[in-house]
Amino acid sequence: MNDLTHVVTNRCFGYARVSTDDQDLSLQIDALLRFGIGSEDIFTDKLSGSKEDRPGLNACLESLRRGDTLVVWRLDRLGRSMRHLVTLVEQLRETEIGFKSISDGAIDTTTASGELIFNIFSALAQFERRLIQE
């Protein structure tokens, strides 16, 4: 993720995404601002979530430090698939970065119950992968 994992900043960063240039980011950005994230700490992309290279997300991930929290409006704004989402949140957890989804209230890996809920999602994604393999 980054090479400054020893730095603890405890800041929140937001990420918002829409799939096309015709769509509007304002609903997501307004929610992130109401959550208390400064506009300078909100990163955006206007492209399909299936795209692997998302410059806004990449810049956001590079800004995160140990103790920070990544906040999104909804889970589907972050991951290309459940598998990608689980992998990304697991990478955040390994570098001691929290994750919150504003609209998915129980998804908050900075709390024990939120981490449990996300682990259930992770287990379901693993189960889905195994079924596909079989």
N, CA, C and O atoms as CSV, one atom per row, in Angstrom:
chain,resi,resn,atom,element,x,y,z
A,1,MET,N,N,0.829,-1.173,0.000
A,1,MET,CA,C,0.000,0.000,0.000
A,1,MET,C,C,0.882,1.248,0.000
A,1,MET,O,O,0.823,2.047,-0.935
A,2,ASN,N,N,1.703,1.422,1.044
A,2,ASN,CA,C,2.644,2.527,1.087
A,2,ASN,C,C,3.807,2.137,1.979
A,2,ASN,O,O,3.729,1.165,2.730
A,3,ASP,N,N,4.885,2.900,1.891
A,3,ASP,CA,C,6.072,2.537,2.659
A,3,ASP,C,C,6.195,3.322,3.959
A,3,ASP,O,O,7.230,3.248,4.621
A,4,LEU,N,N,5.177,4.061,4.332
A,4,LEU,CA,C,5.213,4.845,5.573
A,4,LEU,C,C,4.236,4.279,6.594
A,4,LEU,O,O,3.560,5.036,7.291
A,5,THR,N,N,4.157,2.961,6.688
A,5,THR,CA,C,3.180,2.342,7.575
A,5,THR,C,C,3.457,2.610,9.047
A,5,THR,O,O,2.602,2.342,9.891
A,6,HIS,N,N,4.635,3.133,9.371
A,6,HIS,CA,C,4.924,3.443,10.768
A,6,HIS,C,C,4.297,4.763,11.201
A,6,HIS,O,O,4.224,5.046,12.397
A,7,VAL,N,N,3.844,5.572,10.251
A,7,VAL,CA,C,3.219,6.845,10.553
A,7,VAL,C,C,1.738,6.609,10.840
A,7,VAL,O,O,1.043,5.974,10.047
A,8,VAL,N,N,1.256,7.121,11.978
A,8,VAL,CA,C,-0.145,6.979,12.342
A,8,VAL,C,C,-0.792,8.351,12.276
A,8,VAL,O,O,-0.399,9.255,13.014
A,9,THR,N,N,-1.797,8.522,11.385
A,9,THR,CA,C,-2.395,9.844,11.238
A,9,THR,C,C,-3.843,9.942,11.696
A,9,THR,O,O,-4.304,11.033,12.030
A,10,ASN,N,N,-4.576,8.821,11.720
A,10,ASN,CA,C,-5.977,8.818,12.171
A,10,ASN,C,C,-6.856,9.818,11.429
A,10,ASN,O,O,-7.641,10.538,12.045
A,11,ARG,N,N,-6.723,9.860,10.116
A,11,ARG,CA,C,-7.554,10.720,9.278
A,11,ARG,C,C,-8.522,9.858,8.493
A,11,ARG,O,O,-8.300,8.662,8.305
A,12,CYS,N,N,-9.599,10.481,8.037
A,12,CYS,CA,C,-10.543,9.805,7.151
A,12,CYS,C,C,-10.376,10.349,5.738
A,12,CYS,O,O,-10.270,11.557,5.527
A,13,PHE,N,N,-10.355,9.443,4.791
A,13,PHE,CA,C,-10.291,9.794,3.380
A,13,PHE,C,C,-11.511,9.195,2.697
A,13,PHE,O,O,-11.940,8.092,3.036
A,14,GLY,N,N,-12.064,9.918,1.744
A,14,GLY,CA,C,-13.241,9.434,1.047
A,14,GLY,C,C,-12.937,9.067,-0.390
A,14,GLY,O,O,-12.033,9.619,-1.017
A,15,TYR,N,N,-13.710,8.125,-0.897
A,15,TYR,CA,C,-13.607,7.746,-2.303
A,15,TYR,C,C,-15.016,7.658,-2.878
A,15,TYR,O,O,-15.901,7.028,-2.300
A,16,ALA,N,N,-15.207,8.302,-4.029
A,16,ALA,CA,C,-16.492,8.292,-4.717
A,16,ALA,C,C,-16.256,7.923,-6.175
A,16,ALA,O,O,-15.251,8.305,-6.775
A,17,ARG,N,N,-17.215,7.165,-6.739
A,17,ARG,CA,C,-17.078,6.755,-8.135
A,17,ARG,C,C,-18.440,6.647,-8.795
A,17,ARG,O,O,-19.403,6.161,-8.201
A,18,VAL,N,N,-18.500,7.106,-10.029
A,18,VAL,CA,C,-19.641,6.843,-10.907
A,18,VAL,C,C,-19.080,6.175,-12.154
A,18,VAL,O,O,-17.883,6.257,-12.427
A,19,SER,N,N,-19.947,5.515,-12.905
A,19,SER,CA,C,-19.492,4.695,-14.023
A,19,SER,C,C,-19.243,5.459,-15.317
A,19,SER,O,O,-18.453,5.016,-16.151
A,20,THR,N,N,-19.907,6.605,-15.500
A,20,THR,CA,C,-19.747,7.357,-16.751
A,20,THR,C,C,-19.615,8.850,-16.464
A,20,THR,O,O,-19.963,9.323,-15.382
A,21,ASP,N,N,-19.109,9.577,-17.449
A,21,ASP,CA,C,-18.982,11.034,-17.325
A,21,ASP,C,C,-20.340,11.715,-17.194
A,21,ASP,O,O,-20.434,12.809,-16.637
A,22,ASP,N,N,-21.392,11.074,-17.705
A,22,ASP,CA,C,-22.733,11.655,-17.642
A,22,ASP,C,C,-23.328,11.616,-16.243
A,22,ASP,O,O,-24.254,12.368,-15.942
A,23,GLN,N,N,-22.811,10.757,-15.395
A,23,GLN,CA,C,-23.353,10.615,-14.050
A,23,GLN,C,C,-22.739,11.644,-13.113
A,23,GLN,O,O,-21.655,12.168,-13.368
A,24,ASP,N,N,-23.449,11.925,-12.024
A,24,ASP,CA,C,-23.063,12.977,-11.085
A,24,ASP,C,C,-22.538,12.382,-9.776
A,24,ASP,O,O,-23.141,11.471,-9.209
A,25,LEU,N,N,-21.422,12.903,-9.314
A,25,LEU,CA,C,-20.799,12.447,-8.074
A,25,LEU,C,C,-21.334,13.164,-6.829
A,25,LEU,O,O,-20.983,12.794,-5.708
A,26,SER,N,N,-22.173,14.179,-7.014
A,26,SER,CA,C,-22.529,15.063,-5.893
A,26,SER,C,C,-23.200,14.340,-4.723
A,26,SER,O,O,-22.924,14.681,-3.573
A,27,LEU,N,N,-24.055,13.369,-4.966
A,27,LEU,CA,C,-24.700,12.635,-3.871
A,27,LEU,C,C,-23.655,11.980,-2.969
A,27,LEU,O,O,-23.730,12.085,-1.745
A,28,GLN,N,N,-22.689,11.311,-3.573
A,28,GLN,CA,C,-21.639,10.644,-2.809
A,28,GLN,C,C,-20.736,11.648,-2.108
A,28,GLN,O,O,-20.412,11.489,-0.931
A,29,ILE,N,N,-20.333,12.677,-2.833
A,29,ILE,CA,C,-19.434,13.684,-2.248
A,29,ILE,C,C,-20.113,14.395,-1.084
A,29,ILE,O,O,-19.493,14.617,-0.044
A,30,ASP,N,N,-21.392,14.755,-1.254
A,30,ASP,CA,C,-22.136,15.413,-0.163
A,30,ASP,C,C,-22.190,14.520,1.074
A,30,ASP,O,O,-22.038,15.004,2.195
A,31,ALA,N,N,-22.405,13.222,0.876
A,31,ALA,CA,C,-22.458,12.283,2.013
A,31,ALA,C,C,-21.100,12.206,2.708
A,31,ALA,O,O,-21.033,12.165,3.937
A,32,LEU,N,N,-20.033,12.187,1.937
A,32,LEU,CA,C,-18.685,12.134,2.519
A,32,LEU,C,C,-18.366,13.420,3.276
A,32,LEU,O,O,-17.753,13.379,4.342
A,33,LEU,N,N,-18.781,14.561,2.727
A,33,LEU,CA,C,-18.574,15.844,3.415
A,33,LEU,C,C,-19.370,15.884,4.714
A,33,LEU,O,O,-18.849,16.322,5.740
A,34,ARG,N,N,-20.633,15.432,4.688
A,34,ARG,CA,C,-21.453,15.388,5.909
A,34,ARG,C,C,-20.843,14.451,6.944
A,34,ARG,O,O,-20.984,14.675,8.146
A,35,PHE,N,N,-20.175,13.416,6.488
A,35,PHE,CA,C,-19.513,12.477,7.387
A,35,PHE,C,C,-18.324,13.134,8.094
A,35,PHE,O,O,-17.836,12.629,9.105
A,36,GLY,N,N,-17.867,14.260,7.553
A,36,GLY,CA,C,-16.774,15.002,8.179
A,36,GLY,C,C,-15.455,14.949,7.430
A,36,GLY,O,O,-14.424,15.371,7.954
A,37,ILE,N,N,-15.479,14.440,6.223
A,37,ILE,CA,C,-14.258,14.367,5.424
A,37,ILE,C,C,-14.098,15.674,4.662
A,37,ILE,O,O,-15.039,16.146,4.024
A,38,GLY,N,N,-12.901,16.260,4.729
A,38,GLY,CA,C,-12.631,17.498,4.008
A,38,GLY,C,C,-12.573,17.255,2.515
A,38,GLY,O,O,-12.170,16.179,2.071
A,39,SER,N,N,-12.972,18.247,1.738
A,39,SER,CA,C,-13.006,18.085,0.282
A,39,SER,C,C,-11.637,17.737,-0.295
A,39,SER,O,O,-11.550,17.073,-1.328
A,40,GLU,N,N,-10.564,18.182,0.367
A,40,GLU,CA,C,-9.211,17.866,-0.104
A,40,GLU,C,C,-8.841,16.402,0.121
A,40,GLU,O,O,-7.853,15.916,-0.429
A,41,ASP,N,N,-9.633,15.705,0.929
A,41,ASP,CA,C,-9.369,14.298,1.234
A,41,ASP,C,C,-10.371,13.362,0.558
A,41,ASP,O,O,-10.502,12.200,0.944
A,42,ILE,N,N,-11.079,13.875,-0.452
A,42,ILE,CA,C,-12.022,13.044,-1.213
A,42,ILE,C,C,-11.450,12.828,-2.613
A,42,ILE,O,O,-11.107,13.775,-3.321
A,43,PHE,N,N,-11.359,11.566,-2.982
A,43,PHE,CA,C,-10.830,11.178,-4.282
A,43,PHE,C,C,-11.966,10.624,-5.125
A,43,PHE,O,O,-12.862,9.964,-4.598
A,44,THR,N,N,-11.943,10.879,-6.418
A,44,THR,CA,C,-13.051,10.463,-7.277
A,44,THR,C,C,-12.560,9.831,-8.576
A,44,THR,O,O,-11.438,10.056,-9.029
A,45,ASP,N,N,-13.447,9.038,-9.147
A,45,ASP,CA,C,-13.254,8.483,-10.488
A,45,ASP,C,C,-14.588,8.529,-11.203
A,45,ASP,O,O,-15.645,8.352,-10.597
A,46,LYS,N,N,-14.519,8.770,-12.507
A,46,LYS,CA,C,-15.700,8.685,-13.364
A,46,LYS,C,C,-15.392,7.643,-14.420
A,46,LYS,O,O,-15.062,7.966,-15.561
A,47,LEU,N,N,-15.504,6.396,-14.020
A,47,LEU,CA,C,-15.303,5.282,-14.940
A,47,LEU,C,C,-15.849,4.013,-14.333
A,47,LEU,O,O,-16.111,3.946,-13.132
A,48,SER,N,N,-16.016,3.030,-15.151
A,48,SER,CA,C,-16.628,1.776,-14.718
A,48,SER,C,C,-15.849,1.149,-13.566
A,48,SER,O,O,-14.619,1.183,-13.537
A,49,GLY,N,N,-16.582,0.582,-12.629
A,49,GLY,CA,C,-15.954,-0.111,-11.504
A,49,GLY,C,C,-15.207,-1.350,-11.934
A,49,GLY,O,O,-14.373,-1.864,-11.189
A,50,SER,N,N,-15.499,-1.844,-13.146
A,50,SER,CA,C,-14.803,-3.034,-13.631
A,50,SER,C,C,-13.392,-2.706,-14.118
A,50,SER,O,O,-12.586,-3.612,-14.332
A,51,LYS,N,N,-13.093,-1.436,-14.290
A,51,LYS,CA,C,-11.751,-1.024,-14.724
A,51,LYS,C,C,-10.752,-1.270,-13.603
A,51,LYS,O,O,-10.985,-0.907,-12.451
A,52,GLU,N,N,-9.654,-1.883,-13.958
A,52,GLU,CA,C,-8.644,-2.188,-12.955
A,52,GLU,C,C,-7.869,-0.937,-12.551
A,52,GLU,O,O,-7.549,-0.754,-11.377
A,53,ASP,N,N,-7.569,-0.080,-13.519
A,53,ASP,CA,C,-6.797,1.126,-13.235
A,53,ASP,C,C,-7.747,2.289,-12.979
A,53,ASP,O,O,-8.365,2.820,-13.903
A,54,ARG,N,N,-7.852,2.672,-11.722
A,54,ARG,CA,C,-8.692,3.802,-11.337
A,54,ARG,C,C,-7.793,4.838,-10.661
A,54,ARG,O,O,-7.442,4.686,-9.491
A,55,PRO,N,N,-7.423,5.882,-11.389
A,55,PRO,CA,C,-6.467,6.874,-10.862
A,55,PRO,C,C,-6.872,7.490,-9.529
A,55,PRO,O,O,-6.025,7.676,-8.655
A,56,GLY,N,N,-8.152,7.807,-9.360
A,56,GLY,CA,C,-8.608,8.392,-8.093
A,56,GLY,C,C,-8.441,7.430,-6.931
A,56,GLY,O,O,-7.970,7.814,-5.861
A,57,LEU,N,N,-8.829,6.179,-7.145
A,57,LEU,CA,C,-8.675,5.175,-6.098
A,57,LEU,C,C,-7.204,4.941,-5.793
A,57,LEU,O,O,-6.816,4.831,-4.630
A,58,ASN,N,N,-6.388,4.864,-6.833
A,58,ASN,CA,C,-4.950,4.654,-6.618
A,58,ASN,C,C,-4.349,5.789,-5.791
A,58,ASN,O,O,-3.560,5.542,-4.878
A,59,ALA,N,N,-4.719,7.032,-6.106
A,59,ALA,CA,C,-4.207,8.186,-5.347
A,59,ALA,C,C,-4.698,8.142,-3.907
A,59,ALA,O,O,-3.955,8.467,-2.981
A,60,CYS,N,N,-5.945,7.742,-3.723
A,60,CYS,CA,C,-6.505,7.626,-2.374
A,60,CYS,C,C,-5.730,6.589,-1.567
A,60,CYS,O,O,-5.325,6.854,-0.435
A,61,LEU,N,N,-5.526,5.416,-2.144
A,61,LEU,CA,C,-4.820,4.342,-1.440
A,61,LEU,C,C,-3.389,4.754,-1.095
A,61,LEU,O,O,-2.872,4.375,-0.044
A,62,GLU,N,N,-2.753,5.520,-1.965
A,62,GLU,CA,C,-1.386,5.987,-1.703
A,62,GLU,C,C,-1.346,7.011,-0.572
A,62,GLU,O,O,-0.317,7.166,0.084
A,63,SER,N,N,-2.453,7.710,-0.340
A,63,SER,CA,C,-2.510,8.726,0.719
A,63,SER,C,C,-2.738,8.128,2.099
A,63,SER,O,O,-2.415,8.755,3.109
A,64,LEU,N,N,-3.290,6.927,2.150
A,64,LEU,CA,C,-3.639,6.305,3.429
A,64,LEU,C,C,-2.409,5.882,4.217
A,64,LEU,O,O,-1.435,5.375,3.660
A,65,ARG,N,N,-2.475,6.101,5.512
A,65,ARG,CA,C,-1.418,5.705,6.437
A,65,ARG,C,C,-2.040,4.882,7.560
A,65,ARG,O,O,-3.253,4.918,7.769
A,66,ARG,N,N,-1.215,4.154,8.268
A,66,ARG,CA,C,-1.671,3.364,9.407
A,66,ARG,C,C,-2.497,4.243,10.345
A,66,ARG,O,O,-2.082,5.344,10.705
A,67,GLY,N,N,-3.658,3.750,10.731
A,67,GLY,CA,C,-4.551,4.501,11.613
A,67,GLY,C,C,-5.626,5.280,10.870
A,67,GLY,O,O,-6.604,5.712,11.480
A,68,ASP,N,N,-5.463,5.467,9.562
A,68,ASP,CA,C,-6.460,6.183,8.766
A,68,ASP,C,C,-7.662,5.281,8.502
A,68,ASP,O,O,-7.638,4.083,8.786
A,69,THR,N,N,-8.714,5.886,7.951
A,69,THR,CA,C,-9.912,5.145,7.567
A,69,THR,C,C,-10.334,5.577,6.173
A,69,THR,O,O,-10.408,6.769,5.875
A,70,LEU,N,N,-10.610,4.599,5.324
A,70,LEU,CA,C,-11.161,4.851,3.994
A,70,LEU,C,C,-12.675,4.765,4.110
A,70,LEU,O,O,-13.213,3.787,4.629
A,71,VAL,N,N,-13.361,5.802,3.621
A,71,VAL,CA,C,-14.816,5.872,3.721
A,71,VAL,C,C,-15.408,5.958,2.315
A,71,VAL,O,O,-14.948,6.739,1.482
A,72,VAL,N,N,-16.430,5.148,2.065
A,72,VAL,CA,C,-17.162,5.205,0.795
A,72,VAL,C,C,-18.643,5.379,1.088
A,72,VAL,O,O,-19.106,5.109,2.196
A,73,TRP,N,N,-19.369,5.827,0.096
A,73,TRP,CA,C,-20.809,6.003,0.252
A,73,TRP,C,C,-21.503,4.652,0.322
A,73,TRP,O,O,-22.352,4.424,1.184
A,74,ARG,N,N,-21.134,3.751,-0.599
A,74,ARG,CA,C,-21.671,2.389,-0.623
A,74,ARG,C,C,-20.574,1.432,-1.069
A,74,ARG,O,O,-19.643,1.826,-1.772
A,75,LEU,N,N,-20.688,0.181,-0.658
A,75,LEU,CA,C,-19.682,-0.831,-0.994
A,75,LEU,C,C,-19.424,-0.945,-2.486
A,75,LEU,O,O,-18.277,-1.098,-2.907
A,76,ASP,N,N,-20.477,-0.873,-3.291
A,76,ASP,CA,C,-20.310,-1.076,-4.731
A,76,ASP,C,C,-19.525,0.036,-5.419
A,76,ASP,O,O,-19.155,-0.092,-6.587
A,77,ARG,N,N,-19.272,1.118,-4.704
A,77,ARG,CA,C,-18.463,2.202,-5.282
A,77,ARG,C,C,-16.973,1.862,-5.244
A,77,ARG,O,O,-16.181,2.465,-5.968
A,78,LEU,N,N,-16.594,0.907,-4.411
A,78,LEU,CA,C,-15.173,0.604,-4.218
A,78,LEU,C,C,-14.702,-0.607,-5.008
A,78,LEU,O,O,-13.743,-0.504,-5.774
A,79,GLY,N,N,-15.348,-1.738,-4.841
A,79,GLY,CA,C,-14.850,-2.982,-5.423
A,79,GLY,C,C,-15.401,-3.277,-6.798
A,79,GLY,O,O,-16.539,-2.924,-7.107
A,80,ARG,N,N,-14.587,-3.934,-7.639
A,80,ARG,CA,C,-15.028,-4.379,-8.958
A,80,ARG,C,C,-15.949,-5.579,-8.828
A,80,ARG,O,O,-16.809,-5.811,-9.678
A,81,SER,N,N,-15.763,-6.338,-7.756
A,81,SER,CA,C,-16.550,-7.539,-7.482
A,81,SER,C,C,-16.444,-7.773,-5.982
A,81,SER,O,O,-15.671,-7.105,-5.295
A,82,MET,N,N,-17.216,-8.714,-5.484
A,82,MET,CA,C,-17.121,-9.034,-4.056
A,82,MET,C,C,-15.711,-9.511,-3.732
A,82,MET,O,O,-15.150,-9.159,-2.694
A,83,ARG,N,N,-15.158,-10.298,-4.608
A,83,ARG,CA,C,-13.798,-10.814,-4.401
A,83,ARG,C,C,-12.777,-9.671,-4.319
A,83,ARG,O,O,-11.916,-9.653,-3.440
A,84,HIS,N,N,-12.891,-8.714,-5.260
A,84,HIS,CA,C,-11.978,-7.564,-5.257
A,84,HIS,C,C,-12.165,-6.729,-4.004
A,84,HIS,O,O,-11.191,-6.286,-3.397
A,85,LEU,N,N,-13.413,-6.512,-3.616
A,85,LEU,CA,C,-13.710,-5.731,-2.422
A,85,LEU,C,C,-13.117,-6.377,-1.180
A,85,LEU,O,O,-12.487,-5.703,-0.365
A,86,VAL,N,N,-13.316,-7.678,-1.034
A,86,VAL,CA,C,-12.783,-8.399,0.131
A,86,VAL,C,C,-11.260,-8.316,0.146
A,86,VAL,O,O,-10.663,-8.079,1.196
A,87,THR,N,N,-10.633,-8.508,-1.002
A,87,THR,CA,C,-9.168,-8.433,-1.088
A,87,THR,C,C,-8.672,-7.051,-0.700
A,87,THR,O,O,-7.712,-6.920,0.060
A,88,LEU,N,N,-9.324,-6.025,-1.220
A,88,LEU,CA,C,-8.911,-4.656,-0.927
A,88,LEU,C,C,-9.060,-4.322,0.550
A,88,LEU,O,O,-8.152,-3.745,1.148
A,89,VAL,N,N,-10.191,-4.677,1.141
A,89,VAL,CA,C,-10.409,-4.383,2.562
A,89,VAL,C,C,-9.450,-5.198,3.430
A,89,VAL,O,O,-9.001,-4.718,4.471
A,90,GLU,N,N,-9.137,-6.408,3.016
A,90,GLU,CA,C,-8.163,-7.219,3.755
A,90,GLU,C,C,-6.777,-6.559,3.709
A,90,GLU,O,O,-6.064,-6.543,4.711
A,91,GLN,N,N,-6.403,-6.020,2.552
A,91,GLN,CA,C,-5.120,-5.310,2.443
A,91,GLN,C,C,-5.108,-4.086,3.353
A,91,GLN,O,O,-4.093,-3.788,3.983
A,92,LEU,N,N,-6.221,-3.385,3.421
A,92,LEU,CA,C,-6.315,-2.233,4.318
A,92,LEU,C,C,-6.138,-2.676,5.763
A,92,LEU,O,O,-5.392,-2.062,6.526
A,93,ARG,N,N,-6.834,-3.751,6.131
A,93,ARG,CA,C,-6.752,-4.253,7.504
A,93,ARG,C,C,-5.334,-4.660,7.869
A,93,ARG,O,O,-4.873,-4.396,8.980
A,94,GLU,N,N,-4.642,-5.301,6.934
A,94,GLU,CA,C,-3.270,-5.742,7.195
A,94,GLU,C,C,-2.327,-4.571,7.434
A,94,GLU,O,O,-1.323,-4.719,8.132
A,95,THR,N,N,-2.635,-3.411,6.865
A,95,THR,CA,C,-1.796,-2.225,7.067
A,95,THR,C,C,-2.407,-1.283,8.105
A,95,THR,O,O,-2.043,-0.110,8.191
A,96,GLU,N,N,-3.358,-1.831,8.903
A,96,GLU,CA,C,-3.991,-1.105,10.008
A,96,GLU,C,C,-4.723,0.146,9.557
A,96,GLU,O,O,-4.671,1.190,10.207
A,97,ILE,N,N,-5.413,0.016,8.415
A,97,ILE,CA,C,-6.257,1.086,7.884
A,97,ILE,C,C,-7.700,0.609,7.974
A,97,ILE,O,O,-8.023,-0.495,7.536
A,98,GLY,N,N,-8.560,1.439,8.539
A,98,GLY,CA,C,-9.963,1.078,8.695
A,98,GLY,C,C,-10.749,1.307,7.420
A,98,GLY,O,O,-10.268,1.950,6.487
A,99,PHE,N,N,-11.961,0.777,7.387
A,99,PHE,CA,C,-12.849,0.934,6.240
A,99,PHE,C,C,-14.271,1.109,6.736
A,99,PHE,O,O,-14.731,0.364,7.601
A,100,LYS,N,N,-14.970,2.104,6.184
A,100,LYS,CA,C,-16.367,2.351,6.533
A,100,LYS,C,C,-17.165,2.599,5.266
A,100,LYS,O,O,-16.697,3.237,4.323
A,101,SER,N,N,-18.380,2.080,5.272
A,101,SER,CA,C,-19.337,2.362,4.211
A,101,SER,C,C,-20.504,3.106,4.852
A,101,SER,O,O,-21.169,2.574,5.741
A,102,ILE,N,N,-20.750,4.313,4.412
A,102,ILE,CA,C,-21.767,5.166,5.031
A,102,ILE,C,C,-23.165,4.557,4.914
A,102,ILE,O,O,-23.904,4.518,5.899
A,103,SER,N,N,-23.529,4.089,3.744
A,103,SER,CA,C,-24.884,3.579,3.513
A,103,SER,C,C,-25.082,2.147,3.983
A,103,SER,O,O,-26.214,1.695,4.150
A,104,ASP,N,N,-23.994,1.442,4.195
A,104,ASP,CA,C,-24.054,0.062,4.670
A,104,ASP,C,C,-23.616,0.066,6.128
A,104,ASP,O,O,-22.527,-0.403,6.458
A,105,GLY,N,N,-24.469,0.598,7.000
A,105,GLY,CA,C,-24.151,0.915,8.381
A,105,GLY,C,C,-23.330,-0.086,9.167
A,105,GLY,O,O,-22.515,0.310,10.000
A,106,ALA,N,N,-23.522,-1.364,8.927
A,106,ALA,CA,C,-22.794,-2.364,9.708
A,106,ALA,C,C,-21.372,-2.570,9.201
A,106,ALA,O,O,-20.582,-3.261,9.846
A,107,ILE,N,N,-21.038,-1.985,8.062
A,107,ILE,CA,C,-19.696,-2.168,7.508
A,107,ILE,C,C,-18.790,-1.066,8.037
A,107,ILE,O,O,-18.747,0.038,7.495
A,108,ASP,N,N,-18.083,-1.380,9.080
A,108,ASP,CA,C,-17.151,-0.454,9.715
A,108,ASP,C,C,-16.083,-1.304,10.389
A,108,ASP,O,O,-16.257,-1.751,11.523
A,109,THR,N,N,-14.977,-1.524,9.685
A,109,THR,CA,C,-13.949,-2.425,10.208
A,109,THR,C,C,-13.165,-1.832,11.362
A,109,THR,O,O,-12.240,-2.460,11.878
A,110,THR,N,N,-13.532,-0.619,11.771
A,110,THR,CA,C,-12.872,-0.047,12.954
A,110,THR,C,C,-13.575,-0.483,14.236
A,110,THR,O,O,-13.139,-0.142,15.335
A,111,THR,N,N,-14.677,-1.247,14.089
A,111,THR,CA,C,-15.385,-1.783,15.253
A,111,THR,C,C,-15.389,-3.308,15.182
A,111,THR,O,O,-15.251,-3.889,14.106
A,112,ALA,N,N,-15.546,-3.940,16.324
A,112,ALA,CA,C,-15.555,-5.408,16.369
A,112,ALA,C,C,-16.738,-5.975,15.587
A,112,ALA,O,O,-16.572,-6.931,14.829
A,113,SER,N,N,-17.928,-5.398,15.759
A,113,SER,CA,C,-19.099,-5.932,15.055
A,113,SER,C,C,-19.000,-5.676,13.555
A,113,SER,O,O,-19.418,-6.518,12.760
A,114,GLY,N,N,-18.462,-4.542,13.161
A,114,GLY,CA,C,-18.272,-4.252,11.734
A,114,GLY,C,C,-17.270,-5.193,11.097
A,114,GLY,O,O,-17.448,-5.623,9.958
A,115,GLU,N,N,-16.226,-5.508,11.826
A,115,GLU,CA,C,-15.237,-6.450,11.325
A,115,GLU,C,C,-15.861,-7.843,11.180
A,115,GLU,O,O,-15.571,-8.557,10.220
A,116,LEU,N,N,-16.710,-8.221,12.125
A,116,LEU,CA,C,-17.403,-9.503,12.043
A,116,LEU,C,C,-18.268,-9.567,10.781
A,116,LEU,O,O,-18.221,-10.550,10.042
A,117,ILE,N,N,-19.047,-8.532,10.542
A,117,ILE,CA,C,-19.902,-8.497,9.358
A,117,ILE,C,C,-19.058,-8.618,8.101
A,117,ILE,O,O,-19.405,-9.375,7.194
A,118,PHE,N,N,-17.958,-7.883,8.033
A,118,PHE,CA,C,-17.131,-7.968,6.839
A,118,PHE,C,C,-16.508,-9.351,6.700
A,118,PHE,O,O,-16.367,-9.850,5.583
A,119,ASN,N,N,-16.134,-9.977,7.803
A,119,ASN,CA,C,-15.594,-11.335,7.741
A,119,ASN,C,C,-16.630,-12.331,7.225
A,119,ASN,O,O,-16.283,-13.297,6.545
A,120,ILE,N,N,-17.893,-12.096,7.548
A,120,ILE,CA,C,-18.954,-12.943,7.001
A,120,ILE,C,C,-19.022,-12.759,5.488
A,120,ILE,O,O,-19.134,-13.738,4.750
A,121,PHE,N,N,-18.955,-11.513,5.021
A,121,PHE,CA,C,-18.912,-11.257,3.576
A,121,PHE,C,C,-17.727,-11.964,2.946
A,121,PHE,O,O,-17.845,-12.569,1.879
A,122,SER,N,N,-16.595,-11.885,3.608
A,122,SER,CA,C,-15.378,-12.520,3.110
A,122,SER,C,C,-15.562,-14.027,2.988
A,122,SER,O,O,-15.150,-14.635,2.000
A,123,ALA,N,N,-16.182,-14.619,3.995
A,123,ALA,CA,C,-16.420,-16.063,3.960
A,123,ALA,C,C,-17.372,-16.428,2.831
A,123,ALA,O,O,-17.182,-17.449,2.169
A,124,LEU,N,N,-18.390,-15.610,2.603
A,124,LEU,CA,C,-19.317,-15.867,1.502
A,124,LEU,C,C,-18.605,-15.759,0.157
A,124,LEU,O,O,-18.863,-16.559,-0.743
A,125,ALA,N,N,-17.721,-14.789,0.013
A,125,ALA,CA,C,-16.964,-14.648,-1.231
A,125,ALA,C,C,-16.064,-15.856,-1.442
A,125,ALA,O,O,-15.943,-16.350,-2.563
A,126,GLN,N,N,-15.435,-16.333,-0.380
A,126,GLN,CA,C,-14.589,-17.528,-0.469
A,126,GLN,C,C,-15.429,-18.739,-0.859
A,126,GLN,O,O,-15.011,-19.546,-1.689
A,127,PHE,N,N,-16.603,-18.865,-0.267
A,127,PHE,CA,C,-17.511,-19.962,-0.588
A,127,PHE,C,C,-17.895,-19.917,-2.070
A,127,PHE,O,O,-17.899,-20.942,-2.752
A,128,GLU,N,N,-18.219,-18.713,-2.558
A,128,GLU,CA,C,-18.566,-18.543,-3.967
A,128,GLU,C,C,-17.419,-18.972,-4.873
A,128,GLU,O,O,-17.644,-19.655,-5.873
A,129,ARG,N,N,-16.188,-18.579,-4.536
A,129,ARG,CA,C,-15.005,-18.966,-5.327
A,129,ARG,C,C,-14.859,-20.471,-5.372
A,129,ARG,O,O,-14.591,-21.042,-6.429
A,130,ARG,N,N,-15.035,-21.124,-4.215
A,130,ARG,CA,C,-14.896,-22.578,-4.141
A,130,ARG,C,C,-15.969,-23.287,-4.966
A,130,ARG,O,O,-15.685,-24.287,-5.625
A,131,LEU,N,N,-17.193,-22.777,-4.932
A,131,LEU,CA,C,-18.260,-23.356,-5.737
A,131,LEU,C,C,-17.934,-23.256,-7.224
A,131,LEU,O,O,-18.141,-24.207,-7.979
A,132,ILE,N,N,-17.429,-22.116,-7.631
A,132,ILE,CA,C,-17.054,-21.921,-9.044
A,132,ILE,C,C,-15.947,-22.872,-9.426
A,132,ILE,O,O,-15.971,-23.429,-10.524
A,133,GLN,N,N,-14.967,-23.078,-8.544
A,133,GLN,CA,C,-13.872,-23.999,-8.821
A,133,GLN,C,C,-14.366,-25.427,-8.973
A,133,GLN,O,O,-13.878,-26.177,-9.819
A,134,GLU,N,N,-15.341,-25.801,-8.145
A,134,GLU,CA,C,-15.869,-27.168,-8.204
A,134,GLU,C,C,-16.673,-27.359,-9.461
A,134,GLU,O,O,-17.202,-28.445,-9.696
